[in-house]
Each structure stands twice: as C-alpha cells, then as structure tokens.
Amino acid sequence: MRRWITLCTCILVLLAMPFAVTAALVGDENVTVTPDNETEQMDNLTIAGYIAQDENLTRLAEALNVTALYDTLDTEGPYTVFAPSDDAFDALGNETVNQLFNETTNLTTVLQYHIVVGEYTSENLTSMVENQTGNQTGLNILDIFNGLLGGENQTKNMTTLETLSGESLNVTVSDGEIMVENATVTTMDINATNGVIHIIDQVLLPPGLNLTVVENQTEMAETGTAV
C-alpha cells in the first residue's frame, strides 16, 4: 500500500512540473513588461516634454517657458530643434544669460533661430550635404580657380535650413561630425512625437544680435566708460 502511495505521489509531481515551468516563464515575461512600457513612455514625449525632463537642458527648458515657445514645441510640428546644452548657456556668462532672459523679444528670436520646420535626422542632414556637394562640384569654373588660389568654397559640404526666426542656418558634415554654424552636434537624433532634437555645444546667435557687445556695453556703463 505504501509503495502504491509513493508511486502515485511521484506521478503527481512529474505531472505538476510542466505547469511550474510555464508559470515561471509567464512570471519572467511579466517582469520584462515594465521596462518596455517605460521605453514607450519616453518615445511618447514631445520635443518640449523631452527638454523639460533632460537634466542637461535645464536652461533651455527655462527659456522655452519664459518665451511661451514651450506650447509650440509641445503641440505643433514636426520640428527639428538644435538644443544648446547647459554648458553652452554657461559659456555666454551669467550676466549675458540673465540679460537675455530679461529681454523676452531677443530671447524668443534666439530660440527661434534654433528651430527648423520639418524633421531632419542626422542621416537626412548628411544626405542633403552630400547631394549639395555633388550638385556643385565642377559646375562653376570660378570655384575651381578659387580653390587653386587657396580661397574657400562656400558651397561645398554645406546645406542650409530656414529657421522660425526667418534666418538660415548653415549645416556642414565632415567625417560623421555635424556642425550647425560654429556649433558641434554632440548628441544626435533624439526622437520625439513631433520631431527630432540634436544637442549642440554652443548657443546660436542670429545675425545682427551680438550678446557679447551687449555685455561689454553693460560693463562700460557700470564703470562710467564711454561707449
């Protein structure tokens, strides 16, 4: 009788094993669902939403709120934003940044100069530059002589993008490095629901707006020096 009970117990244990393995696998799948959901939530951020939560873009986030451009980058699009890092703002100096933040019109113009209508990934920009280079090469004999004489060819390896400020940005690509005017793209292709973000290492200044001159004039006024 005991042997029979032992045999039945072994059979029940063997029959239960597949169910235990299945339950464990289901449990593992449930564990991996949370990270996947978190990733999807990141992908669902707008441009403004991403900038607001990036610890390296706090100055830009503040500037967007000051100028009310946050709503534009949160509801409209698609846009491409060349986003200056906090270090880029710090390089301007506290006095210049504070003055700029107190002049909403100028700050709005500066920020609009970083925003382009349309979605341009690093691949798109590289392709545009390559196409521009191919179209220009060998078409103008003056360019050839200019190159032989050591002059710069302004049309090669460059494309232009029109910004919300109405001014154009020159974008160049060399050995995989993308530059916007004199700023280098340090982080490419941050995807958002309404466009793409590229982080840059300098604040871009529209033509005609020279913050350094403004700061120097302020210092001269404080010391009584004539401008």
C-alpha positions in Angstrom: 0.0 0.0 0.0 2.8 2.4 0.9 4.5 1.6 -2.4 1.3 2.5 -4.3 1.0 5.8 -2.4 4.7 6.6 -3.2 4.2 5.8 -6.9 1.1 8.0 -7.1 2.9 10.9 -5.4 5.8 10.6 -7.9 3.4 10.7 -10.9 1.6 13.7 -9.5 5.0 15.5 -9.0 6.0 14.7 -12.6 2.7 16.0 -14.0 3.0 19.2 -12.0 6.5 20.1 -13.2 5.4 21.5 -16.7 2.9 23.8 -15.1 5.5 25.1 -12.7 7.9 25.8 -15.6 5.2 27.5 -17.5 4.2 29.7 -14.5 7.9 30.7 -14.1 8.2 31.7 -17.8 5.0 33.7 -17.5 6.3 35.4 -14.5 9.5 36.3 -16.3 7.5 37.8 -19.2 5.6 40.0 -16.7 8.9 41.2 -15.3 10.1 42.5 -18.7 6.9 44.3 -19.5 7.6 47.3 -17.2 10.9 48.3 -18.8 9.3 48.1 -22.2 6.4 50.3 -21.1 8.8 52.8 -19.7 10.7 53.0 -23.0 7.4 53.5 -24.8 6.6 56.4 -22.5 9.9 58.0 -23.3 9.1 57.7 -27.0 5.8 59.4 -26.5 7.4 62.6 -25.3 7.0 65.7 -27.3 10.1 67.9 -28.0 9.1 70.2 -25.2 8.4 67.3 -22.9 11.8 65.8 -23.5 13.6 69.1 -23.0 11.7 69.6 -19.7 13.0 66.3 -18.3 16.6 66.3 -19.6 19.0 67.4 -16.8 21.4 68.7 -19.3 18.9 71.1 -20.9 17.5 73.0 -17.9 18.5 76.4 -19.2 16.8 75.8 -22.5 13.7 74.5 -20.7 13.5 77.6 -18.6 13.9 79.8 -21.8 11.1 78.0 -23.5 8.8 78.7 -20.6 9.8 82.4 -20.4 9.0 82.9 -24.1 5.9 80.7 -24.3 7.6 78.6 -27.0 7.1 75.5 -24.8 3.5 75.3 -26.1 4.7 75.5 -29.7 7.1 72.6 -29.3 4.5 70.6 -27.3 1.6 70.8 -29.6 2.8 71.6 -33.1 5.3 70.1 -35.5 7.2 68.4 -36.9 10.2 70.4 -35.9 14.0 69.9 -35.7 15.5 71.6 -32.7 19.2 72.2 -32.2 19.2 72.3 -28.5 22.0 74.2 -26.6 23.2 72.3 -23.6 23.5 74.0 -20.1 27.3 74.2 -20.7 26.5 76.2 -23.9 24.5 78.7 -22.0 27.1 78.9 -19.2 29.7 79.8 -21.8 27.8 83.0 -22.5 28.4 84.2 -18.9 25.8 84.7 -16.2 25.4 88.4 -16.9 24.7 87.8 -20.6 22.3 85.0 -19.9 20.4 87.0 -17.2 20.1 90.0 -19.5 18.9 87.8 -22.4 16.3 86.1 -20.2 15.0 89.6 -19.1 14.6 90.6 -22.8 11.8 88.3 -24.0 11.8 89.6 -27.6 15.5 88.9 -28.1 15.3 85.6 -26.2 12.4 84.5 -28.5 14.4 85.4 -31.6 17.4 83.4 -30.3 15.3 80.3 -29.6 13.5 80.5 -32.9 16.9 80.6 -34.6 17.4 77.0 -33.2 14.1 75.7 -34.5 13.6 74.4 -38.1 10.3 73.4 -39.6 10.4 69.7 -40.6 12.1 66.6 -39.2 15.8 66.3 -40.1 17.7 63.4 -38.7 21.5 63.1 -38.9 21.0 60.8 -41.9 18.8 63.4 -43.6 21.3 66.2 -43.0 24.3 64.1 -44.2 22.4 63.2 -47.4 21.4 66.8 -48.0 25.0 67.9 -47.7 26.3 65.1 -49.9 23.7 66.0 -52.6 24.6 69.7 -52.4 28.2 68.8 -52.8 27.6 66.6 -55.8 25.5 69.2 -57.5 28.1 72.0 -57.0 31.2 70.1 -57.9 32.7 71.0 -61.3 29.8 73.3 -62.2 31.5 76.6 -61.7 34.9 77.3 -63.2 35.3 80.2 -60.8 35.1 77.8 -57.9 37.9 75.7 -59.4 40.2 78.7 -59.7 39.2 79.9 -56.2 40.2 76.5 -54.8 43.6 76.6 -56.7 44.3 80.0 -55.3 43.6 78.9 -51.8 40.2 80.5 -51.4 37.3 78.9 -49.6 34.5 77.3 -51.5 31.3 78.3 -49.6 29.0 76.0 -51.4 30.7 72.6 -50.8 30.0 70.3 -47.9 27.2 72.5 -46.7 23.4 72.8 -46.8 21.1 75.5 -45.4 18.0 75.2 -43.2 15.5 78.0 -42.7 14.6 78.7 -39.0 11.5 80.0 -37.3 13.3 83.4 -36.9 13.4 83.7 -40.7 17.2 83.4 -40.8 19.1 80.4 -42.3 21.4 78.0 -40.6 24.5 76.6 -42.4 24.9 72.9 -41.7 28.2 71.1 -42.6 29.2 67.5 -42.3 32.7 66.2 -42.1 33.8 62.6 -41.1 30.5 62.0 -39.5 30.6 65.2 -37.4 27.7 67.6 -37.9 28.2 71.3 -37.3 25.5 73.9 -37.3 27.2 77.3 -37.9 30.1 77.1 -35.4 28.3 74.7 -33.0 29.0 71.0 -33.0 26.2 68.4 -32.6 27.2 66.4 -29.5 24.1 64.2 -29.4 22.2 63.3 -32.5 18.7 62.0 -33.2 16.7 62.3 -30.0 13.3 61.3 -31.4 10.1 62.9 -30.2 6.5 62.6 -31.2 6.6 65.9 -33.1 10.1 66.0 -34.4 13.8 65.4 -33.5 16.3 67.0 -31.2 20.1 67.4 -31.7 22.0 68.7 -28.8 24.7 71.3 -29.6 27.6 72.8 -27.7 27.0 76.5 -28.4 24.2 79.0 -28.3 23.5 80.1 -31.9 23.1 83.9 -32.3 21.1 85.3 -35.2 22.8 87.8 -37.5 22.6 91.3 -36.0 22.2 90.1 -32.4 25.6 90.2 -30.6 25.2 89.4 -26.9 28.9 89.9 -26.3 28.6 93.5 -27.4 25.6 94.0 -25.1 27.5 92.6 -22.2 30.5 94.8 -22.8 28.3 97.9 -23.1 26.8 97.0 -19.7 30.2 96.7 -18.1 31.2 100.1 -19.6 28.1 101.8 -18.3 28.8 100.4 -14.8 32.4 101.8 -14.8 31.4 105.1 -16.4 33.4 104.4 -19.6 32.0 105.9 -22.8 30.7 103.5 -25.4 
